[in-house]
C-alpha cells in the first residue's frame, strides 16, 4: 500500500481577539503535500489511484468539484452519514460570530457554513455605534477557487431568501494559497 499523498488535518478555525472585531473562518481541511520526482525532473503526485504530474492535479481537482457542485452537500451527507452538519454547527458555535466583524469562509464552496453564520447573526442587533447610512455593519465573505461551487451557493442563498439586514454576503472566487484580500 502506498501512503496517501495528501493528509487532511483538523478543521481549522482562526480567530483573532474580539477587541479587533475581526474573525477569519477556515472551513476547509488543511492538506500536506507529498510529491515525488518523476522522469525529467517534473514533480508527480496522486489523483485517485493514478500518478499524475503535480502541475495537472489542481485542474483535475477543479474539474471534479465543477461536476459535483449541485450535489456536493448531498454527497457530504452520504459520505459522513450526516455528521458533517453537526461538525459545521459545532464549528460555528465555537467561532461565536458577532455583528460588526468581517468573516471569511475560506474554501467555502456552496456556502453551507456561511449560511449557518448568517442564522447566528440574524438573532443579533447591529453594533450600537453603527450608522446604518454608512452601509453594512458586518461582512461575510465566501471565498472558493471553484466558480461553479460559488454559483451554486449564490443560487441557494437566493432560493432560500438568505439575507440579514446590515450583513453583506459576498461571493469571491480566489485561491487560498494566494488570497485576493489585502
N, C-alpha and C positions, 0 to 999 in steps of 0.2 A: 504494500500500500504506500502511495506517495502522500507526503504531508500536504495538507491544504495550503495553497499559496497565500490565501487571504484569511485572516482570523478576525472575526468580529470581537471587538472589545465591548465593554459595558456601555449601556446607553448613557450618553454624557449630557449633563446639564451644567452649563457655565453660567454663574450668576455673580454679578458684582453687588456691592453693598446697596441697600435701599436708599442711603443718603444720596447716591449719584442718580438714582432714578433710572438706571439703565440695566436691562436684562438681555442676555443673549441665550437663546434656547437652541441646543443642538439635538435634534431628534434622530439624527442618523447614527448608525453604528460607525465606529472608528475602525479602519482597516489597516493592518500592517501588510506590507508588500514583500513578496519573496520572489525575486526574479533570478533566472539562471541565464548564463550566456549561451547563445545559440551559435550557429555557424556564421562566420563572417563578422563576429563581434556584435551582432544585434542581440537585444535582450528578449528572452522568451518568458512566458508565464502561462497560466492555465485558464481556460474558459470552458467550464463544464469538464468534460473528460478529454478535451483536446488541448494540445500545446499550440499556442499562437504567439505571434510577435507582440511584444508588450505595447508597442505603439498602436496596434489594431484593437486592443481589448476595450478601451473606452468607447469606441464607436460601436462595437458589438454589444456591450452592456446597454448603451443608449438605445440601440435598436430593440432590444428585449423590452425595456421599460416603455418605449413608444408603442409597442404592440399590445401591452397589457394594461395601459393606463386606465381604461374604462373598468377593468375587472380587478385592479390592484388590491383594493381593500377586501373584496370577496376572497381573493387568493390568500390574503393575510388571515382572514377568518378560518379558512380551511387549513392552512399550514400551522396555525398556532392554536387551533381549537377555540378561537375567540379570545384567547388570552391577551392578544395584542391590544385589545380595547381596554382591558384592566391596566396593562402596563402604561398605556398612554394617559389614562385617567390619573394614575399614580404619579406619572411624570409631571403633569400639570399641577396636581395638588402639591407636590414637593417644590415646584417653582414658585407658587404663590403669586401669580401675576397681579399687578396693581395698575390702576389708571395713572396716567402721567408718565408713562415709560415708553421706550422703544424696544420691541422684541423682534428677534429674527428667528424664524423656524428654518433652520439650515437643513438642506436636503428634505424640505417639507413636502415634496411630491404633490399629492392631491389635497393637502391642507387639513387632514383629519385632526392633527394636533392643534393647529391654529383655530379650528372650529371649537375645540374644547376650551381654548383660551378665551375666545370670544364669549362663550357661555359664562365663564367666570367673570369676565369684565362687565357683562350686561347687568349683573347684580350690584355693581359698584357705582357710586356717584363720581362725577369728574372731580379733579382736584379743586379745592375751594379757591385757589388763586388763579385758576384758568379763565381767560376771557374767551367765550365761545366765538367771538368775531375773529379771533386770530387763527382759527382752523381747528383741526382735531387735537385733542389733548394726548392721544395715545396712538402710536404707530405699531401695527402688527404686520410684519413682512414675511411672506412665504418665499423662500429662495430655493430654487432647484435647478439643476443643469438641464432637465428634460422638459421641453416646451409642451409636449403632449400631456404630461402629468399635471403641469400647471394649468393647462387649458381645461382639463377635467375638473380640477379643483375650483376654478372660476365658475364653471358650469354648475357644479354642485352648490356653491355659495349662492349663486343667483337663484337656482331652483328652490333652495331651502329658505330664501329670503334672509340670509345671514347678514345682518347689518346692526351695528350698535352705534347710536349717536355719539359723536365725539371720538370714535375709533376709526382710524384709517386702515383698511385691509388692503395690502399691496401684494402683487404677484411679480416677482423678479426672477428672470432666467439668469443664472450665474453658476459658475464652477466654485465649489467650496475651497478649492486649492488656490484660486485667485478671485477672492470675493470682490463684487462690484460696489463696495461701500467704502466711504472714506475712513 
